Amino acid sequence: MRTKPARILIVDDEPAIRQFLRISLVSQGFLISEASTGQQAIRTVDEAVGAEAIDVVLLDLGLPDMDGQQVLRALRQKSALPIIIVSVRGQESEKVTALDSGANDYVTKPFGIQELLARIRAVLRHYPTATEPSRYQYGALTLDIDAHLVTLSGETIHLTPKEFAVLALLISRAGRIVTQTHLLKAIWGPTHQEDTHYLRIVVSKLRQKLGDDPQAPSLLQTEPGIGYRFCVEFDREESNQ
């Protein structure tokens, strides 16, 4: 059962097309993310979690940095999320290649918005949004999102809202690097993407409260110049309730 509006990633290098799709889809209650290049699309899918998670990709094939068929294959290696090709290329060979590479549907430009909406609804019926875990447990550390509670060895750890948000985002992508830009944009907002000192202060406080040695952190690792990683290279027990 879907518990939130579906988020659609529009991948197209033409601003006018993205604007048309954004306006049309927002009017139907969808949430929107956008990418103008193949690399940006791959990065967006890779980094999107929680409320930002992508439910459907609308993918143009004529992108400036790489062919859309390459983007399709790259995305399909990472995820089973629905991908609808929206392209001016109407040749049967293009359609067959895309569908064989894992596309769920293929819409040829120009198209009617009602047709596209019907295709989106169809793939969403077959790929309902997975419920995000509300509780994570790694060794002695537990984070309960619904209760807004963090405990370590059974003791409650008091965190500020920003500290809790940073920890929750890092834990939701445990073992993977989360870039500074993504953390700042997701938690402080798009106008603070360069304010890395905010993030350093919060991570420092988190390490202090979690007893994580800043000289040799075992939980919150720094990837210099890139971002942070919640390390899972210790005894791990996960509970998704």
DOVOKOL-514316 format. One record per residue (C-alpha): x, y, z; residue in one letter; residue number from 1. Coordinates in nm, 3 decimals. Example, Ala and Ser with C-alpha at 12.3 -4.5 7.8 and 13.67 -1.06 7.14 Angstrom:
2
> x	y	z	rest	nr
> 1.230	-0.450	0.780	A	1 .
> 1.367	-0.106	0.714	S	2 .
This chain:
241
> x	y	z	rest	nr
> 0.000	0.000	0.000	M	1 .
> 0.139	0.339	-0.101	R	2 .
> 0.193	0.563	0.200	T	3 .
> 0.336	0.871	0.029	K	4 .
> 0.307	1.051	-0.306	P	5 .
> 0.526	0.891	-0.571	A	6 .
> 0.844	1.080	-0.661	R	7 .
> 0.929	1.087	-1.030	I	8 .
> 1.276	1.162	-1.166	L	9 .
> 1.259	1.346	-1.500	I	10 .
> 1.578	1.291	-1.701	V	11 .
> 1.586	1.524	-2.002	D	12 .
> 1.835	1.785	-2.122	D	13 .
> 1.564	2.018	-2.257	E	14 .
> 1.445	2.265	-1.988	P	15 .
> 1.113	2.319	-2.168	A	16 .
> 1.035	1.946	-2.161	I	17 .
> 1.127	1.919	-1.794	R	18 .
> 0.909	2.219	-1.713	Q	19 .
> 0.612	2.078	-1.906	F	20 .
> 0.643	1.742	-1.734	L	21 .
> 0.701	1.897	-1.392	R	22 .
> 0.389	2.116	-1.414	I	23 .
> 0.176	1.832	-1.549	S	24 .
> 0.292	1.578	-1.291	L	25 .
> 0.283	1.808	-0.989	V	26 .
> -0.078	1.892	-1.078	S	27 .
> -0.153	1.519	-1.040	Q	28 .
> 0.002	1.501	-0.693	G	29 .
> 0.342	1.361	-0.782	F	30 .
> 0.670	1.477	-0.631	L	31 .
> 0.944	1.567	-0.879	I	32 .
> 1.321	1.541	-0.906	S	33 .
> 1.509	1.644	-1.220	E	34 .
> 1.832	1.562	-1.401	A	35 .
> 1.967	1.707	-1.725	S	36 .
> 2.249	1.456	-1.782	T	37 .
> 2.300	1.084	-1.752	G	38 .
> 2.558	1.113	-1.476	Q	39 .
> 2.330	1.341	-1.277	Q	40 .
> 2.046	1.090	-1.313	A	41 .
> 2.261	0.801	-1.191	I	42 .
> 2.388	1.009	-0.899	R	43 .
> 2.034	1.122	-0.807	T	44 .
> 1.905	0.765	-0.794	V	45 .
> 2.210	0.653	-0.599	D	46 .
> 2.181	0.929	-0.337	E	47 .
> 1.803	0.949	-0.306	A	48 .
> 1.672	0.795	0.018	V	49 .
> 1.381	0.840	0.256	G	50 .
> 1.146	1.117	0.147	A	51 .
> 1.373	1.180	-0.154	E	52 .
> 1.357	0.818	-0.279	A	53 .
> 1.273	0.782	-0.648	I	54 .
> 0.969	0.573	-0.744	D	55 .
> 0.970	0.613	-1.125	V	56 .
> 1.227	0.738	-1.377	V	57 .
> 1.120	0.910	-1.699	L	58 .
> 1.432	0.876	-1.915	L	59 .
> 1.511	1.053	-2.241	D	60 .
> 1.764	0.876	-2.464	L	61 .
> 1.928	1.184	-2.618	G	62 .
> 2.139	1.313	-2.331	L	63 .
> 2.447	1.535	-2.368	P	64 .
> 2.701	1.328	-2.175	D	65 .
> 2.601	0.969	-2.247	M	66 .
> 2.340	0.778	-2.440	D	67 .
> 2.019	0.708	-2.255	G	68 .
> 2.054	0.336	-2.324	Q	69 .
> 2.378	0.344	-2.121	Q	70 .
> 2.200	0.527	-1.840	V	71 .
> 1.924	0.266	-1.847	L	72 .
> 2.172	-0.019	-1.812	R	73 .
> 2.359	0.161	-1.533	A	74 .
> 2.039	0.226	-1.339	L	75 .
> 1.915	-0.129	-1.388	R	76 .
> 2.237	-0.264	-1.237	Q	77 .
> 2.166	-0.061	-0.923	K	78 .
> 1.790	-0.082	-0.885	S	79 .
> 1.466	-0.249	-0.993	A	80 .
> 1.272	0.079	-0.983	L	81 .
> 1.038	0.140	-1.279	P	82 .
> 1.196	0.317	-1.578	I	83 .
> 0.986	0.457	-1.861	I	84 .
> 1.171	0.570	-2.173	I	85 .
> 1.034	0.898	-2.310	V	86 .
> 1.214	0.961	-2.638	S	87 .
> 1.181	1.101	-2.988	V	88 .
> 1.346	0.784	-3.114	R	89 .
> 1.061	0.576	-3.247	G	90 .
> 1.250	0.301	-3.428	Q	91 .
> 1.151	-0.050	-3.333	E	92 .
> 1.517	-0.142	-3.277	S	93 .
> 1.553	0.134	-3.013	E	94 .
> 1.240	0.017	-2.835	K	95 .
> 1.348	-0.347	-2.837	V	96 .
> 1.695	-0.259	-2.709	T	97 .
> 1.553	-0.049	-2.426	A	98 .
> 1.296	-0.308	-2.323	L	99 .
> 1.554	-0.587	-2.338	D	100 .
> 1.785	-0.373	-2.121	S	101 .
> 1.519	-0.346	-1.850	G	102 .
> 1.293	-0.054	-1.938	A	103 .
> 0.939	-0.107	-1.812	N	104 .
> 0.773	0.096	-2.088	D	105 .
> 0.852	0.316	-2.388	Y	106 .
> 0.668	0.635	-2.485	V	107 .
> 0.755	0.811	-2.810	T	108 .
> 0.763	1.192	-2.832	K	109 .
> 0.541	1.375	-2.899	P	110 .
> 0.295	1.217	-2.659	F	111 .
> -0.026	1.304	-2.480	G	112 .
> 0.012	1.371	-2.108	I	113 .
> -0.289	1.150	-2.030	Q	114 .
> -0.118	0.857	-2.202	E	115 .
> 0.199	0.916	-2.001	L	116 .
> 0.002	0.941	-1.676	L	117 .
> -0.166	0.610	-1.755	A	118 .
> 0.174	0.447	-1.816	R	119 .
> 0.305	0.586	-1.484	I	120 .
> 0.001	0.460	-1.293	R	121 .
> 0.044	0.119	-1.453	A	122 .
> 0.406	0.074	-1.344	V	123 .
> 0.328	0.205	-0.995	L	124 .
> 0.059	-0.061	-0.956	R	125 .
> 0.318	-0.329	-1.029	H	126 .
> 0.595	-0.168	-0.823	Y	127 .
> 0.440	-0.031	-0.502	P	128 .
> 0.666	0.190	-0.293	T	129 .
> 0.848	-0.007	-0.026	A	130 .
> 0.793	0.112	0.326	T	131 .
> 1.105	0.277	0.467	E	132 .
> 1.242	0.110	0.781	P	133 .
> 1.155	0.308	1.093	S	134 .
> 1.407	0.137	1.321	R	135 .
> 1.773	0.053	1.269	Y	136 .
> 1.998	-0.147	1.497	Q	137 .
> 2.374	-0.183	1.455	Y	138 .
> 2.546	-0.359	1.740	G	139 .
> 2.470	-0.164	2.060	A	140 .
> 2.336	0.138	1.868	L	141 .
> 1.963	0.169	1.795	T	142 .
> 1.786	0.449	1.608	L	143 .
> 1.406	0.466	1.612	D	144 .
> 1.280	0.724	1.362	I	145 .
> 0.914	0.717	1.470	D	146 .
> 1.003	0.761	1.838	A	147 .
> 1.286	1.005	1.751	H	148 .
> 1.502	0.804	1.988	L	149 .
> 1.865	0.691	1.985	V	150 .
> 2.003	0.446	2.240	T	151 .
> 2.353	0.309	2.291	L	152 .
> 2.389	-0.004	2.506	S	153 .
> 2.039	0.062	2.635	G	154 .
> 2.113	0.422	2.737	E	155 .
> 1.926	0.708	2.571	T	156 .
> 2.148	0.945	2.371	I	157 .
> 2.006	1.298	2.360	H	158 .
> 2.052	1.450	2.014	L	159 .
> 1.950	1.784	1.867	T	160 .
> 1.712	1.771	1.567	P	161 .
> 2.002	1.832	1.324	K	162 .
> 2.218	1.566	1.491	E	163 .
> 1.934	1.315	1.474	F	164 .
> 1.865	1.400	1.106	A	165 .
> 2.230	1.358	1.006	V	166 .
> 2.262	1.027	1.191	L	167 .
> 1.934	0.896	1.047	A	168 .
> 2.035	0.982	0.692	L	169 .
> 2.379	0.823	0.731	L	170 .
> 2.236	0.510	0.891	I	171 .
> 1.975	0.475	0.614	S	172 .
> 2.269	0.445	0.372	R	173 .
> 2.493	0.244	0.603	A	174 .
> 2.821	0.141	0.445	G	175 .
> 2.792	0.394	0.163	R	176 .
> 2.939	0.743	0.128	I	177 .
> 2.690	1.029	0.162	V	178 .
> 2.829	1.346	0.010	T	179 .
> 2.855	1.670	0.207	Q	180 .
> 2.640	1.843	-0.056	T	181 .
> 2.364	1.587	-0.024	H	182 .
> 2.362	1.604	0.356	L	183 .
> 2.356	1.983	0.360	L	184 .
> 2.085	2.008	0.095	K	185 .
> 1.867	1.739	0.254	A	186 .
> 1.893	1.868	0.613	I	187 .
> 1.978	2.240	0.599	W	188 .
> 1.825	2.318	0.261	G	189 .
> 1.956	2.405	-0.088	P	190 .
> 2.086	2.748	0.018	T	191 .
> 2.335	2.587	0.259	H	192 .
> 2.510	2.345	0.022	Q	193 .
> 2.844	2.521	0.075	E	194 .
> 2.817	2.552	0.455	D	195 .
> 3.031	2.248	0.531	T	196 .
> 3.130	2.387	0.872	H	197 .
> 2.772	2.325	0.991	Y	198 .
> 2.814	1.960	0.902	L	199 .
> 3.157	1.927	1.063	R	200 .
> 3.022	2.064	1.391	I	201 .
> 2.727	1.824	1.393	V	202 .
> 2.943	1.520	1.308	V	203 .
> 3.188	1.621	1.581	S	204 .
> 2.904	1.641	1.835	K	205 .
> 2.765	1.307	1.719	L	206 .
> 3.101	1.137	1.764	R	207 .
> 3.131	1.285	2.111	Q	208 .
> 2.785	1.167	2.215	K	209 .
> 2.828	0.822	2.062	L	210 .
> 3.176	0.774	2.208	G	211 .
> 3.325	0.749	1.859	D	212 .
> 3.698	0.835	1.866	D	213 .
> 3.747	1.124	1.617	P	214 .
> 4.106	1.012	1.555	Q	215 .
> 3.999	0.656	1.467	A	216 .
> 3.619	0.657	1.426	P	217 .
> 3.446	0.320	1.412	S	218 .
> 3.097	0.456	1.341	L	219 .
> 3.110	0.788	1.151	L	220 .
> 3.396	0.782	0.904	Q	221 .
> 3.510	1.086	0.707	T	222 .
> 3.586	1.058	0.337	E	223 .
> 3.808	1.369	0.300	P	224 .
> 3.664	1.625	0.061	G	225 .
> 3.368	1.400	-0.023	I	226 .
> 3.143	1.326	0.272	G	227 .
> 3.075	1.074	0.547	Y	228 .
> 3.001	0.706	0.585	R	229 .
> 2.822	0.520	0.862	F	230 .
> 3.054	0.223	0.903	C	231 .
> 2.908	-0.126	0.935	V	232 .
> 3.235	-0.317	0.956	E	233 .
> 3.149	-0.436	1.306	F	234 .
> 2.892	-0.675	1.451	D	235 .
> 2.570	-0.570	1.286	R	236 .
> 2.212	-0.657	1.369	E	237 .
> 1.939	-0.488	1.171	E	238 .
> 1.575	-0.463	1.265	S	239 .
> 1.325	-0.309	1.023	N	240 .
> 0.998	-0.274	1.202	Q	241 .
